């Protein structure tokens, strides 16, 4: 049983390098490749190795639990995007283990709270951190007032001055969507938010003699927005953290496929599967590699921002309630219906009468969400 991802390596790498070059041209600095979660379907170790061919010395992972996988396959410094906080006991324990096994100078922590910063004040050696500002995402980060209090804290100032804590800049994680009532002029909402934080950050650094890097580490801006940021604030130093666009921006170079494991032409009225449901008259039942273990049939809540999206969501929900659901598997140019919900490692698919029937061993293309997919093999990248 194999659910595989086939990669056109030349096309995929060409996109990766051209994207990195485009981002560097608008920011003035090399891209920061984000290698998190399931490695965007391609695997973290594989992306860490591929990122070594890009200009720059920094990559990013999502959590401390992903850190060692990337450290062991990359020579780059690694940012952990999820904030380090001692109140998260499981991650704190893992931070301690990683610190004993790896060169701490390669690791950069994100800090979004005073508790996180205070946990690093004591100890030997130097700890590299990026402070995170709380943007309109309202997820993690210091508020403006909290950030100002950080630099007024005597213990923090002492730790910075003696080199225990090295602050490498300010991180801003911006929302994907823009407000509907976007005013004209002055750039987008994201641009204005970055410029506001840049002004606060620069004003604070101008009043201190502490050795703090002025760089802004940004996520989710477009190329035109990066250009606007640099146009409105020529002194800004920007590092763009990019994942989906870098790795999955050219979907034509990536093909997910499930192998046909069994083919069963069935007479009318035959019941199949765990739930013993019947299929179309004179249909053929296919057993295909790819189940819930691989991410098949799993879905995130829909954003349903527009009326059309809400109508589609309502229609899909009605079909699900009636026991009918489209699979991601495509045969003869169409997505085919599940016979029942996917099993752990494979799916049961109906083909109606009159459709050309595949053979055992044939591959069915699957239209899947790569960030939630787990493949048995990734072919083409080595």
Order of alpha helices (4+ residues) and beta strands (2+ residues): beta-alpha-beta-alpha-beta-alpha-beta-alpha-beta-alpha-beta-alpha-alpha-beta-alpha-beta-alpha-beta-alpha-beta-beta-beta-beta-alpha-beta-beta-beta-beta-beta
